[in-house]
């Protein structure tokens, strides 16, 4: 039998866990470079250009990101039913870590913005973790990082994403249209019935998903949540087929490269660009960038480590297999990489203020960079001593 030729370095790169994070980082750097070049006016004009009644920025943040949230929903459902979160014992450590990693950063942000009602709405910005970036950093550290630590970080980030979805639903929805919301719920009911009656045709779910997105967009609920709702209607378990051949797993595998290498980088390029013209370093001490940056870098590590220590101390959970406290602390630092979801929540919190959105971007970028670099150093040190 003929052996297959070895994959090219480019193919191996795109198949690696680090690839998504590297591409996203490149998109963010490119956005900053363009925003601080003579191309800035073109960059801004393109994002505000109208296409089929919506701006390009709206299409990216409301429609393209719905695909990202569909992917998030598929991952959450699979992990909860058959994966690393399928039992309460498996959920315990990442669950309490995710909870602490959302509460403490939010409290830090609120502490800096308590006297500013205008900026207090951004309290949830530092509560999110960017799974692509965080796992990408771990992957770059090589095989000495135990697989259990990667599973723990992935599970934590997935629960973190679930928390972010709940926050967006509860706190960043306004001006509800009950007729449109009712129509969206009717479409969701049809999708649910399709699931329960064994419909496996993904094209039918895609059509239903588009209709659902339109009604959710018109209802006042953020349209990206249609992606999560659709994900939970895609069949995973069927007595006649294995989980690996289920529609959910097929769709997840099919979407992954598009989300990792198109959707998220496009979002990053469209949202990370901030012009530093006229920027004063003293602006870093403004409540928004300070609250976001310290929330991500300081709040995440405190929240994750303290909750993990309490859970382990009281026998509710154990350290991930073959890992140590130094490595766990490094992962807690990596959770401070908030990029994609933090920028997204910032765009919802301050939709009417370009200045505050720019301050959010600066806080997210600085906090995420410090968290990523510090986390990589600490995990590497812990793995060297393991």
C-alpha positions as CSV (number, residue, x, y, z in Angstrom):
1,X,0.0,0.0,0.0
2,X,1.3,3.4,-1.0
3,X,2.1,5.6,2.0
4,X,0.7,9.2,1.9
5,X,3.3,11.9,1.4
6,X,3.9,14.0,4.5
7,X,1.8,17.1,4.9
8,X,3.4,20.3,3.9
9,X,4.4,22.7,6.7
10,X,1.6,25.1,5.7
11,X,-1.0,22.2,6.0
12,X,0.5,21.1,9.4
13,X,0.3,24.7,10.6
14,X,-3.4,25.1,9.8
15,X,-4.1,21.7,11.4
16,X,-2.4,22.7,14.6
17,X,-4.2,24.0,17.8
18,X,-2.1,27.2,17.6
19,X,-3.1,28.2,14.1
20,X,-6.4,30.0,15.0
21,X,-4.7,32.1,17.7
22,X,-1.8,33.0,15.4
23,X,-4.1,34.0,12.5
24,X,-6.3,36.1,14.9
25,X,-3.2,37.8,16.4
26,X,-2.1,38.6,12.8
27,X,-5.5,40.1,12.1
28,X,-5.4,42.3,15.2
29,X,-1.9,43.5,14.4
30,X,-2.9,44.3,10.8
31,X,-6.0,46.2,12.1
32,X,-3.8,48.3,14.3
33,X,-1.3,48.9,11.5
34,X,-4.0,50.0,9.1
35,X,-5.8,52.2,11.7
36,X,-2.5,54.1,12.3
37,X,-1.6,54.5,8.6
38,X,-2.8,56.7,5.7
39,X,-5.3,53.9,5.0
40,X,-7.3,54.7,8.2
41,X,-9.9,56.8,6.5
42,X,-10.5,54.0,3.9
43,X,-10.7,51.4,6.8
44,X,-13.3,53.4,8.7
45,X,-15.3,54.3,5.5
46,X,-15.4,50.6,4.5
47,X,-16.7,49.5,7.9
48,X,-19.5,52.1,7.7
49,X,-20.4,51.5,4.0
50,X,-24.0,50.3,3.5
51,X,-24.7,46.8,2.0
52,X,-28.3,45.6,1.7
53,X,-29.4,48.2,4.3
54,X,-26.8,47.4,6.9
55,X,-23.3,48.7,7.4
56,X,-20.4,46.3,6.7
57,X,-19.6,46.5,10.4
58,X,-23.2,45.4,11.3
59,X,-22.9,42.5,8.9
60,X,-19.7,41.4,10.6
61,X,-20.9,41.9,14.2
62,X,-24.5,40.7,13.8
63,X,-24.4,38.2,10.9
64,X,-20.9,36.8,10.6
65,X,-20.6,36.5,14.4
66,X,-23.8,34.6,14.5
67,X,-21.8,31.8,12.8
68,X,-19.2,32.1,15.5
69,X,-21.9,31.8,18.2
70,X,-23.3,28.8,16.3
71,X,-19.9,27.2,16.6
72,X,-19.7,28.1,20.3
73,X,-23.2,26.6,20.9
74,X,-22.2,23.4,19.1
75,X,-19.1,23.1,21.3
76,X,-21.0,23.7,24.5
77,X,-23.7,21.2,23.6
78,X,-21.2,18.5,22.6
79,X,-19.1,19.0,25.7
80,X,-22.1,19.0,28.0
81,X,-23.6,15.8,26.6
82,X,-20.6,13.6,25.6
83,X,-17.4,15.5,26.3
84,X,-15.3,17.0,29.0
85,X,-18.3,18.5,30.8
86,X,-20.6,15.5,30.6
87,X,-20.6,14.8,34.3
88,X,-20.9,16.9,37.4
89,X,-17.4,15.8,38.6
90,X,-15.9,16.9,35.3
91,X,-17.7,20.3,35.4
92,X,-16.7,21.1,39.0
93,X,-13.2,22.6,38.6
94,X,-13.7,24.4,35.3
95,X,-17.2,25.5,36.5
96,X,-16.1,27.2,39.7
97,X,-13.0,28.6,37.8
98,X,-15.2,30.1,35.1
99,X,-17.5,31.6,37.8
100,X,-14.6,33.2,39.7
101,X,-13.1,34.3,36.4
102,X,-16.2,36.2,35.5
103,X,-17.2,37.7,38.9
104,X,-13.8,39.1,40.0
105,X,-13.0,40.9,36.7
106,X,-16.5,42.4,36.6
107,X,-16.0,43.7,40.2
108,X,-12.7,45.3,39.4
109,X,-14.2,47.0,36.4
110,X,-17.2,48.2,38.5
111,X,-14.8,49.5,41.1
112,X,-13.1,51.8,38.6
113,X,-16.3,52.9,37.0
114,X,-18.7,53.1,40.0
115,X,-19.1,56.8,39.8
116,X,-19.7,56.9,36.0
117,X,-23.1,55.6,35.0
118,X,-22.2,56.1,31.3
119,X,-19.3,53.6,31.5
120,X,-20.7,51.2,34.1
121,X,-22.5,49.4,31.3
122,X,-19.2,47.8,30.3
123,X,-18.9,45.7,33.5
124,X,-19.1,42.4,31.6
125,X,-16.3,43.3,29.1
126,X,-13.4,41.7,31.1
127,X,-15.5,38.7,32.1
128,X,-14.8,36.8,28.9
129,X,-11.9,34.5,27.8
130,X,-10.8,34.1,24.1
131,X,-10.6,30.3,23.7
132,X,-8.7,30.5,20.3
133,X,-6.0,32.7,21.7
134,X,-5.7,31.0,25.1
135,X,-5.5,27.4,23.6
136,X,-3.2,28.7,20.9
137,X,-0.7,29.9,23.5
138,X,-0.8,26.5,25.3
139,X,-0.3,24.7,21.9
140,X,2.8,26.9,21.2
141,X,4.3,25.7,24.4
142,X,4.6,22.2,23.1
143,X,4.0,18.6,24.3
144,X,5.3,19.2,27.9
145,X,2.0,20.8,28.7
146,X,-0.2,17.9,30.0
147,X,-3.3,17.2,27.8
148,X,-5.5,17.5,31.0
149,X,-4.5,21.1,31.3
150,X,-5.6,21.9,27.8
151,X,-8.9,20.1,28.4
152,X,-9.3,22.1,31.6
153,X,-8.7,25.4,29.8
154,X,-11.0,24.4,26.9
155,X,-13.8,23.4,29.3
156,X,-13.3,26.6,31.4
157,X,-13.4,28.8,28.3
158,X,-16.5,27.0,27.0
159,X,-18.4,27.6,30.3
160,X,-17.1,31.1,30.2
161,X,-18.6,31.5,26.7
162,X,-21.9,30.1,28.0
163,X,-21.8,32.7,30.8
164,X,-21.1,35.4,28.3
165,X,-24.1,34.3,26.2
166,X,-26.4,34.5,29.3
167,X,-25.0,38.0,30.1
168,X,-25.6,39.2,26.6
169,X,-29.2,37.9,26.7
170,X,-30.0,39.3,30.1
171,X,-28.2,42.6,30.1
172,X,-27.5,43.7,26.5
173,X,-31.0,43.4,25.0
174,X,-33.3,46.4,24.7
175,X,-36.4,47.6,22.8
176,X,-38.0,44.2,22.6
177,X,-40.5,43.6,19.8
178,X,-42.9,41.0,21.2
179,X,-44.4,40.0,17.7
180,X,-40.9,39.4,16.3
181,X,-39.8,37.6,19.5
182,X,-42.9,35.4,19.2
183,X,-42.1,34.6,15.6
184,X,-38.5,33.7,16.6
185,X,-39.8,31.4,19.3
186,X,-42.1,29.8,16.8
187,X,-39.2,29.0,14.4
188,X,-37.2,27.7,17.4
189,X,-40.1,25.4,18.3
190,X,-40.1,24.0,14.7
191,X,-36.4,23.4,14.9
192,X,-36.8,21.7,18.2
193,X,-39.5,19.4,16.8
194,X,-37.3,18.6,13.8
195,X,-34.6,17.5,16.3
196,X,-37.0,15.3,18.3
197,X,-38.5,13.7,15.2
198,X,-35.0,12.7,13.9
199,X,-34.6,15.1,11.0
200,X,-30.8,15.0,10.2
201,X,-30.7,17.2,7.0
202,X,-28.4,20.1,7.9
203,X,-29.7,22.1,4.9
204,X,-33.2,22.3,6.6
205,X,-31.6,23.4,9.8
206,X,-29.6,26.1,7.9
207,X,-32.8,27.5,6.3
208,X,-34.5,27.5,9.7
209,X,-31.4,29.2,11.2
210,X,-31.5,32.0,8.6
211,X,-35.2,32.6,9.3
212,X,-34.5,32.5,13.0
213,X,-31.7,35.1,12.7
214,X,-34.0,37.5,10.8
215,X,-36.7,37.3,13.5
216,X,-34.2,37.6,16.3
217,X,-32.5,40.6,14.7
218,X,-35.9,42.3,14.4
219,X,-36.9,41.4,17.9
220,X,-34.3,43.5,19.7
221,X,-32.5,40.5,21.2
222,X,-28.9,40.5,19.8
223,X,-29.0,38.5,16.5
224,X,-25.9,36.5,17.3
225,X,-27.8,34.6,19.9
226,X,-29.8,33.0,17.1
227,X,-26.6,31.0,16.4
228,X,-26.5,29.6,19.9
229,X,-30.2,28.7,19.8
230,X,-29.8,27.0,16.5
231,X,-26.8,25.0,17.8
232,X,-28.9,23.5,20.6
233,X,-31.4,22.2,18.0
234,X,-28.9,20.3,15.9
235,X,-29.1,16.6,16.7
236,X,-26.2,15.0,18.5
237,X,-27.5,11.7,19.8
238,X,-29.3,9.2,17.6
239,X,-29.7,5.5,18.3
240,X,-29.1,4.7,14.6
241,X,-25.8,6.6,14.3
242,X,-22.6,7.1,16.4
243,X,-22.0,10.5,18.0
244,X,-19.0,11.0,15.7
245,X,-21.3,10.8,12.6
246,X,-24.0,12.9,14.0
247,X,-25.2,16.1,12.3
248,X,-23.9,18.2,15.2
249,X,-20.3,16.8,14.9
250,X,-20.3,17.0,11.1
251,X,-21.4,20.6,11.3
252,X,-18.9,21.5,14.0
253,X,-16.1,20.0,12.0
254,X,-17.3,21.7,8.8
255,X,-17.6,25.1,10.5
256,X,-14.3,25.0,12.4
257,X,-11.9,26.1,9.7
258,X,-14.3,28.8,8.5
259,X,-14.8,30.2,12.0
260,X,-11.1,29.9,13.0
261,X,-9.6,31.3,9.7
262,X,-12.3,33.5,8.3
263,X,-15.0,34.6,10.8
264,X,-12.9,35.4,13.8
265,X,-10.0,37.0,12.0
266,X,-12.4,39.2,10.0
267,X,-14.1,40.2,13.2
268,X,-10.7,40.9,14.8
269,X,-9.6,43.0,11.8
270,X,-12.8,45.0,11.8
271,X,-12.9,45.6,15.6
272,X,-9.2,45.8,16.8
273,X,-8.2,48.8,14.8
274,X,-7.9,51.9,16.9
275,X,-6.1,55.0,15.8
276,X,-3.5,56.3,18.3
277,X,-3.4,59.7,16.8
278,X,-3.6,62.2,19.6
279,X,-3.5,59.4,22.1
280,X,-2.0,60.3,25.5
281,X,-0.5,57.6,27.7
282,X,-2.3,59.2,30.5
283,X,-5.5,58.0,28.9
284,X,-4.6,54.5,30.1
285,X,-5.6,55.7,33.5
286,X,-9.2,56.5,32.4
287,X,-11.8,54.2,34.1
288,X,-12.7,52.1,31.0
289,X,-9.2,51.0,29.8
290,X,-8.0,50.7,33.4
291,X,-11.0,48.6,34.4
292,X,-10.9,46.4,31.4
293,X,-7.1,45.9,31.4
294,X,-6.8,45.2,35.1
295,X,-10.0,43.2,35.1
296,X,-8.5,40.8,32.4
297,X,-5.0,40.7,33.8
298,X,-5.5,40.8,37.5
299,X,-9.2,39.9,38.0
300,X,-9.1,36.7,35.9
301,X,-6.1,35.2,37.6
302,X,-7.4,36.0,41.1
303,X,-10.9,34.7,40.3
304,X,-9.8,31.5,38.7
305,X,-7.0,30.6,41.2
306,X,-9.0,31.4,44.3
307,X,-12.0,29.4,43.2
308,X,-9.9,26.4,42.1
309,X,-8.1,26.5,45.5
310,X,-11.3,26.5,47.4
311,X,-12.8,23.7,45.3
312,X,-9.7,21.5,45.7
313,X,-9.4,22.4,49.4
314,X,-12.9,21.3,50.2
315,X,-12.7,18.2,48.1
316,X,-15.1,19.3,45.3
317,X,-12.4,18.8,42.6
318,X,-8.8,17.8,41.9
319,X,-6.0,19.4,40.0
320,X,-6.0,18.3,36.3
321,X,-4.1,15.1,35.9
322,X,-0.2,15.3,35.8
323,X,-0.4,19.1,36.3
324,X,0.9,21.3,39.2
325,X,-0.1,24.6,40.8
326,X,2.3,26.6,38.8
327,X,0.8,25.4,35.6
328,X,-2.7,26.0,36.9
329,X,-1.7,29.5,37.8
330,X,-0.3,30.0,34.3
331,X,-3.6,28.9,32.8
332,X,-5.4,31.3,35.1
333,X,-3.3,34.1,33.6
334,X,-4.1,32.9,30.1
335,X,-7.8,33.2,30.9
336,X,-7.1,37.0,30.9
337,X,-6.8,36.9,27.1
338,X,-10.3,38.3,26.4
339,X,-10.0,39.5,22.8
340,X,-12.9,38.3,20.7
341,X,-15.7,38.1,23.2
342,X,-14.5,41.1,25.2
343,X,-14.4,43.3,22.1
344,X,-17.9,42.0,21.1
345,X,-19.4,42.8,24.5
346,X,-17.7,46.2,24.4
347,X,-19.4,46.9,21.0
348,X,-22.7,46.2,22.6
349,X,-22.1,48.1,25.8
350,X,-21.0,51.3,24.1
351,X,-22.7,51.1,20.7
352,X,-23.4,54.8,20.7
353,X,-19.9,56.0,21.6
354,X,-16.9,55.5,19.3
355,X,-14.6,57.0,21.9
356,X,-15.5,54.5,24.6
357,X,-15.3,51.6,22.1
358,X,-11.7,52.8,21.3
359,X,-10.9,52.8,25.0
360,X,-12.3,49.3,25.4
361,X,-10.1,48.2,22.5
362,X,-7.0,49.6,24.2
363,X,-7.9,48.0,27.5
364,X,-8.6,44.6,25.9
365,X,-5.4,44.7,23.9
366,X,-3.1,45.7,26.8
367,X,-4.8,43.3,29.3
368,X,-4.7,40.4,26.8
369,X,-1.1,41.0,25.9
370,X,0.1,41.1,29.5
371,X,-2.1,38.0,30.3
372,X,-0.8,36.0,27.3
373,X,2.9,36.8,27.9
374,X,2.8,36.2,31.6
375,X,0.7,33.0,31.2
376,X,3.1,31.6,28.7
377,X,6.1,32.3,30.9
378,X,4.4,30.7,34.0
379,X,3.1,27.6,32.3
380,X,6.5,27.1,30.6
381,X,8.2,27.4,34.0
382,X,5.8,25.0,35.6
383,X,6.2,22.5,32.8
384,X,9.9,22.6,33.0
385,X,9.7,21.6,36.7
386,X,7.0,19.0,36.2
